[in-house]
Structures are given as C-alpha cells and as structure tokens.
Amino acid sequence: MHGLSDRYGMLKCILLVGHEPYLNDLISVLVSGSDGGSVAMKKTGLCKSTVNSAACGCGATLEWLLTPGQMAQTR
C-alpha cells in the first residue's frame, strides 16, 4: 500500500484492476486489516472503496459492491 500512496498519493481517484484471489485480499486488507476474505467479489464484479488513511489495514470504507448481474440491469 505504501508504494501506491508514495506514487499516487496526490491523486484524488485511482482505479485498480486485478484478479482473484489478490483483489479480494487487497479489498479485505484495506477495509478490515486482514486478508481473511471478508469480501467476496464475483468475476467481473466492481466495488468502490474510499481510503481514509494511507496506513495499511482499516483505512478504507467499502462504499458498494456490484455483481455482474446487477450491472447488467442498468443497461
């Protein structure tokens, strides 16, 4: 996390794209401080997190989590 903060900390928004299990683990660490799988994203899912602190763990708020089916309904 420190690498992201050091490199992109001056930006207001950052879009991260990833694959499992790393993306679930990253979201879980940002929100809960543990990679214990507290977030379960589906393939091609989308979430929004707000990072309140550059410190790793418990520095983010999960704003929303969408499944592919939910996104398809908005078309």
TIRO-2110 file (N, C-alpha, C; in Angstrom, 1 decimal):
// TIRO-2110
0.8, -1.2, 0.0, N, 1, A
0.0, 0.0, 0.0, CA, 1, A
0.9, 1.2, 0.0, C, 1, A
2.0, 1.2, 0.7, N, 2, A
2.8, 2.4, 0.7, CA, 2, A
3.3, 2.7, -0.7, C, 2, A
3.6, 1.8, -1.5, N, 3, A
4.0, 2.1, -2.9, CA, 3, A
3.0, 2.8, -3.6, C, 3, A
1.7, 2.5, -3.5, N, 4, A
0.6, 3.2, -4.1, CA, 4, A
0.5, 4.6, -3.6, C, 4, A
0.6, 4.7, -2.3, N, 5, A
0.5, 6.0, -1.6, CA, 5, A
1.6, 6.9, -2.1, C, 5, A
2.8, 6.4, -2.1, N, 6, A
4.0, 7.2, -2.4, CA, 6, A
3.9, 7.7, -3.9, C, 6, A
3.5, 6.8, -4.7, N, 7, A
3.5, 7.1, -6.2, CA, 7, A
2.2, 7.9, -6.6, C, 7, A
1.1, 7.6, -6.0, N, 8, A
-0.2, 8.2, -6.5, CA, 8, A
-0.9, 8.9, -5.4, C, 8, A
-0.3, 9.2, -4.3, N, 9, A
-1.0, 9.8, -3.2, CA, 9, A
-1.6, 11.2, -3.5, C, 9, A
-1.0, 11.9, -4.5, N, 10, A
-1.5, 13.2, -4.8, CA, 10, A
-2.8, 13.2, -5.6, C, 10, A
-3.2, 12.0, -6.1, N, 11, A
-4.4, 11.9, -6.9, CA, 11, A
-5.6, 11.7, -6.1, C, 11, A
-6.7, 12.2, -6.6, N, 12, A
-8.0, 12.1, -5.8, CA, 12, A
-8.6, 10.7, -6.0, C, 12, A
-8.5, 10.1, -7.2, N, 13, A
-9.1, 8.8, -7.5, CA, 13, A
-8.1, 7.9, -8.2, C, 13, A
-8.2, 6.6, -7.9, N, 14, A
-7.3, 5.6, -8.5, CA, 14, A
-8.2, 4.4, -8.8, C, 14, A
-8.1, 3.9, -10.0, N, 15, A
-8.8, 2.7, -10.4, CA, 15, A
-7.8, 1.6, -10.4, C, 15, A
-8.1, 0.5, -9.6, N, 16, A
-7.3, -0.7, -9.5, CA, 16, A
-8.1, -1.8, -10.2, C, 16, A
-7.4, -2.5, -11.0, N, 17, A
-8.0, -3.7, -11.7, CA, 17, A
-7.1, -4.9, -11.3, C, 17, A
-7.8, -6.0, -11.0, N, 18, A
-7.0, -7.2, -10.6, CA, 18, A
-7.7, -8.5, -10.8, C, 18, A
-7.1, -9.5, -10.4, N, 19, A
-7.6, -10.9, -10.5, CA, 19, A
-7.7, -11.5, -9.1, C, 19, A
-8.4, -12.6, -9.0, N, 20, A
-8.6, -13.3, -7.8, CA, 20, A
-7.4, -14.2, -7.6, C, 20, A
-7.0, -14.5, -6.4, N, 21, A
-7.6, -14.0, -5.1, CA, 21, A
-7.0, -12.7, -4.6, C, 21, A
-6.2, -12.1, -5.4, N, 22, A
-5.5, -10.9, -5.0, CA, 22, A
-6.4, -9.7, -4.8, C, 22, A
-7.4, -9.6, -5.6, N, 23, A
-8.2, -8.4, -5.5, CA, 23, A
-9.1, -8.5, -4.2, C, 23, A
-9.7, -9.7, -4.0, N, 24, A
-10.4, -9.9, -2.7, CA, 24, A
-9.5, -9.6, -1.5, C, 24, A
-8.3, -10.1, -1.6, N, 25, A
-7.4, -9.9, -0.4, CA, 25, A
-7.1, -8.5, -0.2, C, 25, A
-6.8, -7.7, -1.3, N, 26, A
-6.5, -6.3, -1.2, CA, 26, A
-7.6, -5.5, -0.6, C, 26, A
-8.9, -5.8, -1.1, N, 27, A
-10.0, -5.1, -0.5, CA, 27, A
-10.2, -5.4, 0.9, C, 27, A
-10.0, -6.7, 1.3, N, 28, A
-10.2, -7.1, 2.7, CA, 28, A
-9.2, -6.4, 3.6, C, 28, A
-7.9, -6.4, 3.1, N, 29, A
-6.8, -5.7, 3.9, CA, 29, A
-7.1, -4.3, 4.1, C, 29, A
-7.6, -3.6, 3.0, N, 30, A
-7.9, -2.2, 3.1, CA, 30, A
-9.0, -1.9, 4.1, C, 30, A
-10.0, -2.7, 4.1, N, 31, A
-11.2, -2.5, 4.9, CA, 31, A
-11.1, -3.0, 6.3, C, 31, A
-10.5, -4.2, 6.4, N, 32, A
-10.5, -4.9, 7.8, CA, 32, A
-9.2, -5.1, 8.4, C, 32, A
-8.1, -4.9, 7.6, N, 33, A
-6.8, -5.1, 8.1, CA, 33, A
-6.3, -6.6, 8.0, C, 33, A
-7.2, -7.4, 7.5, N, 34, A
-6.8, -8.8, 7.3, CA, 34, A
-7.2, -9.3, 5.9, C, 34, A
-6.5, -10.3, 5.4, N, 35, A
-6.8, -10.8, 4.1, CA, 35, A
-7.7, -12.1, 4.3, C, 35, A
-8.5, -12.2, 5.3, N, 36, A
-9.3, -13.3, 5.7, CA, 36, A
-10.5, -13.5, 4.8, C, 36, A
-10.6, -12.8, 3.8, N, 37, A
-11.7, -13.0, 2.8, CA, 37, A
-13.1, -12.4, 3.3, C, 37, A
-13.0, -11.2, 3.9, N, 38, A
-14.2, -10.6, 4.3, CA, 38, A
-15.0, -10.0, 3.1, C, 38, A
-14.5, -10.0, 1.9, N, 39, A
-15.1, -9.5, 0.7, CA, 39, A
-15.1, -10.6, -0.3, C, 39, A
-16.2, -10.9, -0.9, N, 40, A
-16.3, -11.9, -2.0, CA, 40, A
-16.8, -11.3, -3.3, C, 40, A
-15.9, -10.9, -4.1, N, 41, A
-16.3, -10.4, -5.4, CA, 41, A
-16.5, -11.5, -6.4, C, 41, A
-17.5, -11.3, -7.3, N, 42, A
-17.7, -12.2, -8.4, CA, 42, A
-16.8, -11.8, -9.6, C, 42, A
-16.6, -12.8, -10.5, N, 43, A
-15.8, -12.4, -11.7, CA, 43, A
-16.5, -11.3, -12.4, C, 43, A
-15.8, -10.3, -12.9, N, 44, A
-16.2, -9.1, -13.5, CA, 44, A
-17.1, -8.2, -12.6, C, 44, A
-16.9, -8.4, -11.3, N, 45, A
-17.6, -7.6, -10.3, CA, 45, A
-16.9, -6.2, -10.2, C, 45, A
-17.5, -5.3, -9.4, N, 46, A
-17.0, -4.0, -9.3, CA, 46, A
-17.3, -3.5, -7.9, C, 46, A
-16.3, -2.8, -7.3, N, 47, A
-16.6, -2.2, -6.0, CA, 47, A
-16.0, -0.8, -5.9, C, 47, A
-16.5, -0.1, -5.0, N, 48, A
-15.9, 1.3, -4.7, CA, 48, A
-15.5, 1.3, -3.3, C, 48, A
-14.3, 1.7, -3.0, N, 49, A
-13.8, 1.9, -1.7, CA, 49, A
-13.2, 3.3, -1.6, C, 49, A
-13.4, 3.8, -0.4, N, 50, A
-12.8, 5.1, -0.1, CA, 50, A
-11.7, 4.9, 0.9, C, 50, A
-10.5, 5.3, 0.6, N, 51, A
-9.4, 5.1, 1.5, CA, 51, A
-9.3, 6.4, 2.3, C, 51, A
-9.4, 6.2, 3.6, N, 52, A
-9.4, 7.4, 4.5, CA, 52, A
-8.0, 7.6, 5.1, C, 52, A
-7.1, 6.6, 5.0, N, 53, A
-5.8, 6.7, 5.5, CA, 53, A
-4.8, 5.9, 4.6, C, 53, A
-3.6, 6.4, 4.5, N, 54, A
-2.6, 5.6, 3.8, CA, 54, A
-2.1, 4.4, 4.5, C, 54, A
-2.4, 4.3, 5.8, N, 55, A
-2.0, 3.2, 6.6, CA, 55, A
-2.6, 1.9, 6.1, C, 55, A
-1.9, 0.8, 6.0, N, 56, A
-2.4, -0.4, 5.6, CA, 56, A
-3.3, -1.1, 6.6, C, 56, A
-4.5, -1.3, 6.3, N, 57, A
-5.5, -2.0, 7.2, CA, 57, A
-6.4, -1.0, 7.9, C, 57, A
-7.7, -1.3, 7.7, N, 58, A
-8.7, -0.5, 8.4, CA, 58, A
-8.7, 1.0, 8.0, C, 58, A
-8.1, 1.3, 6.9, N, 59, A
-8.1, 2.7, 6.4, CA, 59, A
-9.1, 3.0, 5.3, C, 59, A
-9.9, 2.0, 5.0, N, 60, A
-10.8, 2.2, 3.8, CA, 60, A
-12.3, 1.8, 4.3, C, 60, A
-13.2, 2.4, 3.5, N, 61, A
-14.6, 2.1, 3.7, CA, 61, A
-15.1, 1.5, 2.4, C, 61, A
-15.8, 0.4, 2.5, N, 62, A
-16.4, -0.2, 1.3, CA, 62, A
-17.7, 0.5, 1.0, C, 62, A
-17.7, 1.3, -0.1, N, 63, A
-18.9, 2.1, -0.4, CA, 63, A
-20.0, 1.2, -1.0, C, 63, A
-19.6, 0.4, -2.0, N, 64, A
-20.6, -0.5, -2.7, CA, 64, A
-19.9, -1.6, -3.4, C, 64, A
-20.6, -2.7, -3.6, N, 65, A
-20.1, -3.9, -4.3, CA, 65, A
-21.2, -4.4, -5.2, C, 65, A
-20.9, -4.5, -6.5, N, 66, A
-21.8, -4.9, -7.5, CA, 66, A
-21.4, -6.2, -8.2, C, 66, A
-22.4, -7.0, -8.4, N, 67, A
-22.2, -8.3, -9.1, CA, 67, A
-22.4, -8.0, -10.6, C, 67, A
-22.0, -8.9, -11.5, N, 68, A
-22.2, -8.7, -12.9, CA, 68, A
-23.7, -8.6, -13.3, C, 68, A
-24.5, -9.4, -12.6, N, 69, A
-26.0, -9.3, -12.8, CA, 69, A
-26.6, -8.0, -12.5, C, 69, A
-26.1, -7.4, -11.4, N, 70, A
-26.6, -6.0, -11.0, CA, 70, A
-26.2, -5.0, -12.0, C, 70, A
-25.0, -5.1, -12.6, N, 71, A
-24.5, -4.1, -13.6, CA, 71, A
-25.3, -4.3, -14.9, C, 71, A
-25.6, -5.5, -15.2, N, 72, A
-26.4, -5.8, -16.5, CA, 72, A
-27.8, -5.2, -16.4, C, 72, A
-28.4, -5.1, -15.2, N, 73, A
-29.7, -4.5, -15.0, CA, 73, A
-29.7, -3.0, -15.3, C, 73, A
-28.6, -2.3, -15.3, N, 74, A
-28.5, -0.9, -15.5, CA, 74, A
-28.5, -0.5, -17.0, C, 74, A
-28.4, -1.5, -17.9, N, 75, A
-28.3, -1.2, -19.3, CA, 75, A
-29.6, -0.8, -19.9, C, 75, A
END
